[in-house]
Every structure is written in C-alpha cells, then in structure tokens.
Amino acid sequence: MAMKSRTSILLITLAVVVLLLSSYLITTTRREEVKPSPPTPQPPLAQVEGLNIPIDTDSRGTNEPSIAVSPVNPDIMVAAANDYNGPSGDAWVAYYYSEDGGKTWTKGWIPGYPGNPSLSNIRSPLYGFNGTGDPVVAYDMDGNCYIAGIAFQRAPTAPFPKKYSNIWVARSNDGGKTFRWQDISLIVGPSMRTKFNFHDKEWIAVSPVNGDIYCVWAAFATRGAVVANMVFSRSEDGGRTWTDLKIISEVTNFQLQNQGSYVEVDDQGRIHVIWIDYGVNQIVHCYSDDRGNTFTTPRPIAPVEPLPRTIPGNSYRTPTMPAMALDRNPVSPYYGSVYIVYPTANSTSDSVNGDIMILYSRDRGKSWSEPRRLNNDNTTSDQFFPAVAVSENGLVHVVFYDRRDDPENRLIHLYYAISSDGGETFPLQFNVTEMPFDGNAGGSPGASSAFIGDYIDIDLSGGVAHPVWTDARNGEPTSDGLNADLYTACVAYYTGNLTSL
C-alpha cells in the first residue's frame, strides 16, 4: 500500500515537472518568435506635400512676391507681387487671395492703375502714378490684411500732373479678398523735402501688442552724392493716417548708402529694424521700445560682401537684401530670438560663390552671434534671395534660390533649409521646385534684359509653410521668350516640442 502511494506521488511530481517544462519551452519559443518592435521613426522636420502651385502664369512677368497667412484662419492667405499684365504694361501691384490653404488663388489689382477709367479706380490716391511695386503683405491680429508698396512716376511728360514717388498702404477689411480705393493711404506728405526724394524698398509690420502698423524705407536724395536716409512712420488707426517721417539712420556716421530695410515687432512691442549700409558693407540694426518715438543708435552687426549687380554669365540682377524673423512663442526653447539671413559673396579669383549667411540674437537684439554660412553644399555655386520665418515651436525655416544642382551654376532651384537648434545648424536642406529654371528666362517678352525681382518670401501657420517665389520655368532666355511666373508650394513641418527630438 505504501509502495503504491510513493508511486502515485512520483507520477504526480513527474507530471508537474513535465507541465512546467512544457510551459517554459512554449513561453521561451514565443518570446523568441515575437521580437520587440523597432522604435517609430521621427517624422521629417519638413517635406513638400504635392506639386508646385501656380499663383499667376499670365503671359507677362510677375516678381518680388510677398505672402502672409491670416492669424484668424490658416486657410486664408494673401500674396502680392509686381505684375506687368495690366493695361499699361508697366509694373502694378496685384494681389492674390486663397481661402483653401494656398491650393487655389484669385487675382485682383490694387485700385488706381493706369488704363482703367472706372470711377472706383480713378478715385484711388494712386491714380496718376505710372507704376507701383515692392509689395509687402501683413495681417493684424483681427485678420485685417495690409499691403504696402511704392508708387512712382516714370515719364514727366505724362498727360496728367506729375506725382512724385510715394509710399502707400492698402487695407482690406475682409481678410484680403478685396481692397477698396477708400482704404488706401499715402504716407509721404506733399512737402518740398519729400518731393525731391525717391522713396524705395519699404517694409511693414503690425504690432501684436497694440495693432500699430510700422513702415520703414529708404529715402534717396542727391546732395553732391547719393544720400539714402532710412526713415520710419507709424499708424495707430489701421493705416488711415501716418506720423511724420522720422530719420532713424545716422548719416553723420557715413551711413550714406542705406537700402534693404526690414521691420519686425516682438511680443513685447520692441520694434526691430535692419538694413544694409553699402557705404561700409555692414548689416545695421536698431530698435525702439516706445512705439517708434525714439530708436537706439544704429549699430553694425555683421559684415557683408555684396553680390555683383549681375552674377557673371547672367543678365538678371541679384541685389543683396536681408530678411528677419522673430521667435514670439514663450514655449519655444529659443523664445525671444531674432534671426537675420542675407546673401554674401564669399568670392574667390574664380567665382562669386554667393552664400546665405545667418546670425541671431538671444536677448532681443542687444547682442549678436557671429554670422555663419547656412547652405551646406560643397560647391562654389551661388545662393541668393533668402527669406526666413519661425514656426510656433521655434523651428527656423529659410528658403532661397540655389544653383548647387547644376554643374554649370546656371539653373535655379528653390531650396528649403530648416533648423531645430535655434539656427545653429541646418542639416535638412532640399529643393522645393519640381524642375530647375534659368533666371535668364525670367521677365516680360520684349524686355531688354531678364528680371526675376529682388526678393522672395515665406509665411507659415498650423504645420504648413507657404514659400512664394518668381519662377521662369515657362520662359526662354531670349527677348521674345522671357516669362516670369508666380509659384508657391505647401511644405509640411514638424509641430511637436523640439526638446523631444
């Protein structure tokens, strides 16, 4: 009886051991078969979505585009450009409105253009000028849209009384869908001092603090030599009226050849103004903390070697103009930074070697980094016409014309560069354009030389960037074949926290 009990216990023990061993073997086999999943790759910082989008492809040229996205609705945006497709054939500012995130566009003209006898056109303060140009687009926090530009008279023998050059601002109360003649103001008053100046290359910004509109530009005058004062004006009533011109440059310090003004306002109301002083080849910066009543003494902050007026082998001009953007978001790791980009000629005996440079301030313009080259190619090809923007999380976005992909340094791509470390590095750089174009093919048919403008632009919101540029893909480098069109694209960018990358 005892023997049977011991046998039963042994059998039960053996069965338990077999079951435990089987369970271990099955579990081990399953663990070996089910390997851990690889980590999910991070999305790219930026990538082009879809095809390039034509904004304007009329037969005559368009150039010098600007773009802004409404802060009220990221699907609404306005672009503007010099457009030569009007009745007179001269440059006039056209605006382009989109309410579907930049996928489709409708076109309108700022009222006052020659050749339109309608009552709503001839009542415009701009009527009587031969042309308008240099448009800049901005929104206020309520979604009102503003376009600034210059107005000029080419021919003193025109059949109407001569008007001198001026700076103007047009306001749209419906987000940029329409601009009425009643909402256009001339900034420059009819004084002898201003009549003998040529007013050029303005830029505007709207304060996110109080809604003020600030405008800066170069006022050229001949006084034995060409003197270019950088001047400033402010509107406190939505662009209806403007303060008297204030000179903010220092001609006593030999800043006699100022050009390329740019203005931005940070979230504390500080007004930042930059330009290039071609007398000493320096980027100059000053700022105001009292709505432009006073400015700090303009200070050179970076050297510039200007590009040639035309890069050898090309007929279109390539001026040296800076651009600026601010980080206004308190959750950004680089909150308060000011970024400036500009082209420079790192020339050698064999090439111009135009590059894009960047410098930044982490203390709202009090001190500045050393400038560094932004484009990461290992060629002597030319880069020029940069534009910059900062997204909500602190990413720095820069677009520029780039000829690195053509061994002959002739064909242009629009390149996109993005930084997640506050402008220190731009490891991701890619072309946005589906095909390169020859800048020598840009302009209007019959013109004496090619022309693709002086600048391009970019704005962004809600995870999508919208660069806008002049594109000559539909032109030929002959007088009759010149054609410059306006294009944009949608570039999706990373919207997460930069510290998690």
C-alpha positions as CSV (number, residue, x, y, z in Angstrom):
1,M,0.0,0.0,0.0
2,A,2.8,2.3,0.9
3,M,4.6,1.4,-2.4
4,K,1.5,2.4,-4.4
5,S,1.3,5.8,-2.6
6,R,5.0,6.5,-3.3
7,T,4.5,5.6,-7.0
8,S,1.5,7.9,-7.3
9,I,3.4,10.7,-5.7
10,L,6.3,10.2,-8.1
11,L,3.9,10.1,-11.1
12,I,2.2,13.3,-10.0
13,T,5.5,15.0,-9.4
14,L,6.8,13.9,-12.8
15,A,3.6,15.2,-14.5
16,V,4.0,18.6,-12.8
17,V,7.7,18.8,-13.9
18,V,6.7,17.9,-17.4
19,L,3.9,20.6,-17.4
20,L,6.3,23.2,-16.0
21,L,9.0,22.4,-18.5
22,S,6.5,22.5,-21.4
23,S,5.2,25.9,-20.3
24,Y,8.7,27.2,-20.1
25,L,9.6,25.9,-23.5
26,I,6.4,27.3,-25.1
27,T,6.9,30.7,-23.4
28,T,10.6,30.8,-24.5
29,T,9.6,29.9,-28.0
30,R,7.0,32.6,-28.2
31,R,9.4,35.2,-26.8
32,E,11.9,34.2,-29.5
33,E,9.2,34.4,-32.2
34,V,7.8,37.8,-31.1
35,K,10.6,40.2,-31.3
36,P,10.2,43.7,-29.9
37,S,9.0,46.3,-32.4
38,P,11.6,48.8,-33.6
39,P,11.1,52.4,-32.4
40,T,8.8,54.5,-34.5
41,P,10.9,56.8,-36.7
42,Q,10.5,60.5,-36.1
43,P,8.7,62.3,-38.9
44,P,10.9,64.6,-41.0
45,L,11.2,68.1,-39.9
46,A,9.8,69.3,-43.2
47,Q,8.7,67.8,-46.5
48,V,7.0,69.1,-49.6
49,E,3.4,68.0,-50.0
50,G,2.0,67.7,-53.5
51,L,3.1,69.6,-56.6
52,N,4.2,73.2,-57.0
53,I,1.1,75.5,-57.2
54,P,1.0,78.3,-59.9
55,I,-0.4,81.5,-58.4
56,D,-0.1,83.6,-61.6
57,T,1.0,82.4,-65.0
58,D,-0.1,85.3,-67.3
59,S,2.0,86.0,-70.3
60,R,3.9,88.9,-68.9
61,G,6.2,89.0,-65.9
62,T,5.4,88.9,-62.2
63,N,8.1,89.2,-59.5
64,E,9.1,90.4,-56.0
65,P,6.3,88.4,-54.2
66,S,5.3,88.7,-50.6
67,I,2.9,86.4,-48.7
68,A,1.1,86.4,-45.3
69,V,-1.2,83.8,-43.6
70,S,-4.2,85.1,-41.6
71,P,-3.9,84.6,-37.9
72,V,-7.6,84.1,-37.7
73,N,-7.8,81.2,-40.2
74,P,-4.7,79.4,-41.6
75,D,-6.5,78.5,-44.7
76,I,-6.8,82.2,-45.7
77,M,-3.7,83.9,-47.1
78,V,-2.7,86.7,-49.5
79,A,0.2,87.1,-51.8
80,A,1.2,90.2,-53.7
81,A,3.7,90.9,-56.5
82,N,4.8,93.4,-59.1
83,D,2.6,92.4,-62.1
84,Y,3.2,93.6,-65.6
85,N,0.0,92.2,-67.0
86,G,-2.1,95.3,-66.5
87,P,-3.4,97.6,-69.3
88,S,-0.3,99.8,-69.3
89,G,2.2,97.0,-69.4
90,D,4.1,98.7,-66.5
91,A,4.5,97.3,-63.1
92,W,1.5,97.5,-60.8
93,V,0.8,95.6,-57.6
94,A,-1.6,92.7,-58.0
95,Y,-2.9,90.7,-55.0
96,Y,-3.8,87.0,-54.9
97,Y,-6.3,85.6,-52.4
98,S,-6.6,82.0,-51.2
99,E,-9.1,80.5,-48.8
100,D,-8.2,76.8,-49.2
101,G,-4.7,76.8,-47.7
102,G,-3.0,78.0,-50.9
103,K,-4.3,75.4,-53.3
104,T,-6.2,77.9,-55.5
105,W,-5.9,81.6,-56.0
106,T,-8.0,84.5,-57.3
107,K,-6.4,87.7,-58.6
108,G,-7.2,91.4,-58.1
109,W,-5.4,94.8,-58.6
110,I,-4.7,97.5,-56.1
111,P,-7.0,100.3,-57.3
112,G,-5.6,103.2,-59.2
113,Y,-3.8,101.5,-62.1
114,P,-3.4,103.2,-65.5
115,G,-5.8,102.3,-68.3
116,N,-8.9,101.7,-66.1
117,P,-11.3,104.6,-66.3
118,S,-13.8,103.2,-63.8
119,L,-14.9,105.6,-61.1
120,S,-13.7,103.3,-58.3
121,N,-10.2,103.2,-59.9
122,I,-9.7,106.9,-60.7
123,R,-10.7,107.9,-57.1
124,S,-7.7,105.9,-55.7
125,P,-4.9,108.0,-54.3
126,L,-2.6,106.0,-56.5
127,Y,-4.3,107.1,-59.8
128,G,-1.9,109.3,-61.8
129,F,1.2,107.3,-60.9
130,N,2.8,105.3,-63.8
131,G,3.5,102.3,-61.6
132,T,3.5,100.7,-58.2
133,G,5.7,97.9,-56.8
134,D,7.8,96.4,-54.0
135,P,4.7,94.9,-52.2
136,V,4.8,93.6,-48.7
137,V,1.8,91.8,-47.1
138,A,0.9,91.7,-43.4
139,Y,-2.1,90.9,-41.1
140,D,-3.2,92.3,-37.8
141,M,-4.5,90.0,-35.1
142,D,-8.1,90.6,-36.1
143,G,-7.5,89.3,-39.6
144,N,-7.4,92.6,-41.5
145,C,-4.9,92.5,-44.3
146,Y,-2.4,95.2,-45.3
147,I,-0.3,95.6,-48.4
148,A,2.4,98.3,-48.6
149,G,4.2,99.4,-51.7
150,I,6.0,102.2,-53.5
151,A,4.4,104.5,-56.2
152,F,6.4,106.2,-58.9
153,Q,6.3,108.3,-62.0
154,R,8.5,107.2,-64.9
155,A,7.6,109.8,-67.5
156,P,7.4,113.5,-66.6
157,T,5.5,114.2,-69.8
158,A,2.5,112.1,-68.9
159,P,-0.9,113.6,-69.7
160,F,-1.7,114.2,-66.0
161,P,0.0,116.3,-63.4
162,K,3.3,114.7,-62.3
163,K,3.1,112.9,-59.0
164,Y,6.3,112.3,-57.1
165,S,7.3,108.9,-55.6
166,N,5.5,107.9,-52.5
167,I,4.9,105.0,-50.1
168,W,1.3,103.7,-49.7
169,V,-0.6,101.2,-47.6
170,A,-3.8,99.5,-48.6
171,R,-6.1,97.9,-46.1
172,S,-8.6,95.0,-46.6
173,N,-11.4,94.6,-44.2
174,D,-12.4,91.2,-45.5
175,G,-9.2,89.3,-44.9
176,G,-7.6,90.2,-48.3
177,K,-10.4,89.2,-50.6
178,T,-10.9,92.8,-51.8
179,F,-9.0,96.1,-51.5
180,R,-11.1,99.4,-51.9
181,W,-9.8,102.7,-53.1
182,Q,-11.2,104.3,-49.9
183,D,-8.8,102.2,-47.8
184,I,-5.6,103.3,-49.5
185,S,-3.4,105.9,-47.8
186,L,-0.2,107.8,-49.0
187,I,2.4,108.0,-46.2
188,V,4.6,110.7,-47.7
189,G,3.2,114.2,-47.3
190,P,3.4,116.9,-50.0
191,S,6.4,118.9,-48.7
192,M,9.4,120.2,-50.6
193,R,11.7,118.0,-48.5
194,T,9.9,114.8,-49.6
195,K,9.2,115.8,-53.2
196,F,12.9,115.7,-54.0
197,N,13.5,112.3,-52.6
198,F,12.9,108.9,-54.2
199,H,11.1,106.6,-51.8
200,D,12.1,103.0,-52.2
201,K,12.0,99.4,-50.8
202,E,9.6,99.7,-47.9
203,W,8.7,97.0,-45.4
204,I,5.8,96.9,-42.9
205,A,5.0,95.1,-39.7
206,V,1.9,95.0,-37.4
207,S,2.5,95.1,-33.7
208,P,0.9,92.0,-31.9
209,V,0.7,94.1,-28.7
210,N,-1.3,97.2,-29.8
211,G,-2.1,96.8,-33.5
212,D,0.2,99.7,-34.6
213,I,1.5,99.5,-38.2
214,Y,5.1,100.4,-38.7
215,C,6.7,101.2,-42.0
216,V,10.4,101.7,-42.9
217,W,12.0,102.6,-46.2
218,A,15.0,104.3,-47.9
219,A,14.5,107.9,-49.0
220,F,17.1,108.7,-51.6
221,A,18.2,112.3,-52.3
222,T,21.1,113.8,-54.3
223,R,23.2,116.2,-52.3
224,G,26.5,116.2,-54.0
225,A,26.4,112.4,-53.5
226,V,23.6,109.9,-53.2
227,V,22.3,110.1,-49.7
228,A,19.9,107.4,-48.5
229,N,18.2,108.1,-45.2
230,M,16.4,105.2,-43.6
231,V,13.0,106.6,-42.5
232,F,10.1,105.4,-40.3
233,S,6.4,106.1,-39.9
234,R,3.7,104.7,-37.7
235,S,-0.1,104.4,-38.0
236,E,-2.3,103.9,-34.9
237,D,-5.6,103.7,-36.7
238,G,-5.3,100.8,-39.1
239,G,-3.3,102.6,-41.8
240,R,-5.7,105.5,-42.2
241,T,-3.2,108.2,-41.0
242,W,0.6,108.2,-40.5
243,T,3.1,110.1,-38.4
244,D,5.6,112.4,-40.0
245,L,8.7,110.8,-41.4
246,K,11.4,110.1,-38.8
247,I,15.0,109.6,-39.9
248,I,16.5,106.6,-38.0
249,S,19.8,106.2,-39.8
250,E,22.9,108.1,-38.9
251,V,24.3,109.9,-42.0
252,T,26.9,111.5,-39.7
253,N,28.4,108.1,-39.3
254,F,28.8,107.7,-43.1
255,Q,25.7,105.6,-43.4
256,L,25.0,107.2,-46.8
257,Q,24.0,104.2,-48.9
258,N,21.3,102.5,-46.9
259,Q,19.0,100.0,-48.6
260,G,17.1,96.8,-47.9
261,S,15.0,97.8,-44.9
262,Y,13.2,95.2,-42.9
263,V,11.0,95.7,-39.8
264,E,9.5,93.2,-37.3
265,V,7.8,93.6,-33.8
266,D,8.3,91.1,-31.0
267,D,5.6,90.0,-28.5
268,Q,6.8,92.7,-26.0
269,G,6.3,95.5,-28.5
270,R,10.0,96.0,-29.4
271,I,10.4,97.3,-33.0
272,H,13.4,95.8,-34.7
273,V,14.7,97.4,-37.9
274,I,17.6,96.2,-40.1
275,W,19.1,97.3,-43.4
276,I,22.4,97.2,-45.3
277,D,24.8,100.1,-45.2
278,Y,26.6,99.7,-48.6
279,G,29.0,102.5,-47.6
280,V,30.7,100.2,-45.1
281,N,29.2,96.9,-46.2
282,Q,27.5,96.0,-42.9
283,I,24.2,94.8,-41.7
284,V,22.8,97.5,-39.4
285,H,20.3,97.0,-36.6
286,C,18.4,99.4,-34.2
287,Y,15.3,99.0,-32.1
288,S,12.6,101.0,-30.3
289,D,10.7,100.3,-27.1
290,D,8.4,103.3,-27.3
291,R,6.4,102.6,-30.5
292,G,9.0,104.3,-32.7
293,N,9.2,107.6,-30.9
294,T,12.9,107.0,-30.3
295,F,15.3,104.4,-31.6
296,T,18.7,103.1,-30.4
297,T,21.7,104.3,-32.3
298,P,22.1,102.1,-35.5
299,R,24.8,99.5,-34.9
300,P,26.7,97.5,-37.5
301,I,26.3,93.8,-36.5
302,A,27.7,91.7,-39.4
303,P,29.9,92.3,-42.5
304,V,28.6,91.8,-46.0
305,E,30.3,91.3,-49.3
306,P,27.6,92.4,-51.7
307,L,26.8,90.2,-54.7
308,P,27.6,91.8,-58.1
309,R,24.6,93.6,-59.6
310,T,24.5,90.7,-62.0
311,I,26.4,87.5,-61.3
312,P,28.8,86.8,-64.3
313,G,27.1,84.8,-67.0
314,N,23.6,86.1,-66.2
315,S,21.6,89.1,-67.3
316,Y,19.2,89.3,-64.3
317,R,20.2,91.4,-61.3
318,T,20.9,89.9,-57.9
319,P,20.8,92.6,-55.2
320,T,21.9,91.9,-51.7
321,M,18.9,92.2,-49.4
322,P,18.5,90.9,-45.8
323,A,15.4,89.3,-44.1
324,M,14.5,88.9,-40.5
325,A,12.1,86.8,-38.3
326,L,11.4,86.7,-34.6
327,D,10.6,83.8,-32.1
328,R,7.5,85.2,-30.3
329,N,6.3,81.9,-28.6
330,P,7.1,81.6,-24.9
331,V,7.0,77.8,-25.1
332,S,9.8,77.8,-27.7
333,P,13.2,76.8,-26.3
334,Y,14.6,79.8,-28.2
335,Y,11.9,82.3,-27.2
336,G,12.9,85.9,-27.8
337,S,15.4,85.2,-30.6
338,V,15.9,87.4,-33.6
339,Y,17.1,85.8,-36.8
340,I,18.7,87.6,-39.8
341,V,19.6,86.0,-43.1
342,Y,21.3,87.6,-46.0
343,P,23.4,86.7,-49.1
344,T,27.1,87.5,-49.3
345,A,29.7,86.9,-51.9
346,N,32.4,84.7,-50.5
347,S,34.2,85.4,-53.7
348,T,37.4,83.8,-55.0
349,S,39.5,84.7,-58.0
350,D,37.5,82.2,-60.0
351,S,33.9,82.6,-58.7
352,V,31.4,84.8,-56.9
353,N,30.4,81.9,-54.6
354,G,27.3,83.6,-53.3
355,D,26.2,82.1,-49.9
356,I,23.4,82.5,-47.4
357,M,24.5,83.7,-44.0
358,I,22.6,83.7,-40.7
359,L,23.1,85.4,-37.4
360,Y,20.9,85.6,-34.3
361,S,20.3,87.4,-31.1
362,R,19.1,85.6,-28.0
363,D,18.4,88.8,-26.0
364,R,16.1,90.7,-28.3
365,G,18.8,92.5,-30.3
366,K,21.2,93.6,-27.6
367,S,24.0,91.2,-28.6
368,W,24.6,89.1,-31.7
369,S,26.2,85.8,-32.7
370,E,28.9,85.6,-35.3
371,P,27.4,85.1,-38.8
372,R,27.8,81.7,-40.3
373,R,27.2,80.1,-43.6
374,L,23.7,78.4,-43.8
375,N,23.8,76.5,-47.1
376,N,25.5,73.1,-46.7
377,D,26.7,72.4,-50.2
378,N,30.4,71.8,-51.0
379,T,30.3,73.8,-54.3
380,T,31.1,77.3,-55.4
381,S,27.6,77.6,-56.9
382,D,25.6,80.7,-56.0
383,Q,22.8,81.1,-53.5
384,F,20.8,84.3,-53.1
385,F,17.4,85.9,-52.3
386,P,16.8,84.4,-48.8
387,A,13.6,84.6,-46.8
388,V,13.1,83.4,-43.2
389,A,10.2,82.5,-40.8
390,V,9.9,80.9,-37.3
391,S,7.2,78.4,-36.5
392,E,5.3,78.1,-33.3
393,N,7.7,75.6,-31.7
394,G,10.8,77.5,-32.6
395,L,11.9,75.9,-35.9
396,V,13.7,78.3,-38.1
397,H,12.6,78.0,-41.8
398,V,14.7,79.5,-44.6
399,V,14.1,79.5,-48.4
400,F,16.5,80.8,-51.0
401,Y,17.5,80.4,-54.7
402,D,20.2,77.8,-55.1
403,R,22.2,76.7,-58.1
404,R,24.1,73.8,-56.5
405,D,22.4,71.1,-58.5
406,D,23.7,72.5,-61.8
407,P,27.4,71.8,-62.6
408,E,27.3,74.9,-64.8
409,N,26.0,77.1,-62.0
410,R,23.1,78.4,-64.0
411,L,19.8,76.6,-63.3
412,I,18.0,77.6,-60.1
413,H,16.0,75.5,-57.6
414,L,14.1,77.0,-54.7
415,Y,15.8,75.4,-51.6
416,Y,14.4,74.9,-48.2
417,A,16.5,74.7,-45.0
418,I,15.2,74.1,-41.5
419,S,16.9,74.2,-38.1
420,S,15.7,72.7,-34.8
421,D,18.6,74.1,-32.7
422,G,17.9,77.8,-32.9
423,G,19.7,78.4,-36.2
424,E,23.0,76.8,-35.1
425,T,22.7,74.1,-37.8
426,F,20.5,73.3,-40.9
427,P,21.2,69.7,-41.6
428,L,18.0,69.2,-43.6
429,Q,18.1,71.1,-46.9
430,F,16.1,70.1,-50.0
431,N,14.7,71.6,-53.2
432,V,11.1,72.6,-53.4
433,T,10.8,73.1,-57.1
434,E,9.9,70.2,-59.3
435,M,12.2,71.4,-62.0
436,P,15.0,74.0,-62.2
437,F,14.7,77.2,-64.2
438,D,17.0,79.6,-65.9
439,G,16.8,83.1,-64.3
440,N,17.9,84.4,-67.7
441,A,14.4,83.4,-69.0
442,G,12.6,85.5,-66.4
443,G,10.9,88.8,-67.2
444,S,8.4,90.0,-69.8
445,P,8.5,89.4,-73.5
446,G,10.4,92.1,-75.4
447,A,12.2,93.4,-72.3
448,S,15.9,94.5,-72.8
449,S,17.1,92.1,-70.1
450,A,15.9,89.3,-67.8
451,F,14.4,90.2,-64.4
452,I,13.3,88.0,-61.5
453,G,12.9,90.7,-58.9
454,D,14.8,91.5,-55.8
455,Y,13.4,89.1,-53.2
456,I,11.1,86.2,-52.4
457,D,9.1,85.4,-49.2
458,I,7.7,82.7,-46.9
459,D,5.0,82.5,-44.2
460,L,3.6,79.6,-42.2
461,S,0.9,78.5,-39.8
462,G,-0.7,75.4,-38.5
463,G,2.1,73.0,-39.6
464,V,2.3,74.1,-43.2
465,A,4.8,76.6,-44.7
466,H,4.0,78.6,-47.8
467,P,7.0,79.9,-49.7
468,V,6.3,82.1,-52.7
469,W,8.8,82.8,-55.5
470,T,9.3,84.0,-59.0
471,D,9.8,81.1,-61.4
472,A,10.9,81.2,-65.1
473,R,10.2,77.5,-65.9
474,N,7.8,78.7,-68.7
475,G,10.2,81.1,-70.2
476,E,13.1,81.0,-72.7
477,P,16.4,83.0,-72.4
478,T,15.5,85.2,-75.5
479,S,13.9,88.6,-75.6
480,D,10.7,87.3,-77.0
481,G,10.7,84.2,-74.7
482,L,11.0,85.9,-71.4
483,N,8.4,84.9,-68.9
484,A,8.4,85.1,-65.0
485,D,5.5,83.5,-63.2
486,L,4.5,83.2,-59.5
487,Y,4.6,79.9,-57.7
488,T,4.0,78.5,-54.2
489,A,4.1,75.1,-52.5
490,C,2.8,73.5,-49.3
491,V,5.7,72.3,-47.1
492,A,4.5,70.3,-44.0
493,Y,6.7,70.8,-40.9
494,Y,7.1,69.2,-37.5
495,T,4.9,70.8,-34.9
496,G,6.0,68.9,-31.8
497,N,8.2,70.0,-28.9
498,L,11.8,70.5,-30.1
499,T,13.2,69.2,-26.8
500,S,11.7,65.7,-27.6
501,L,13.6,65.4,-30.8
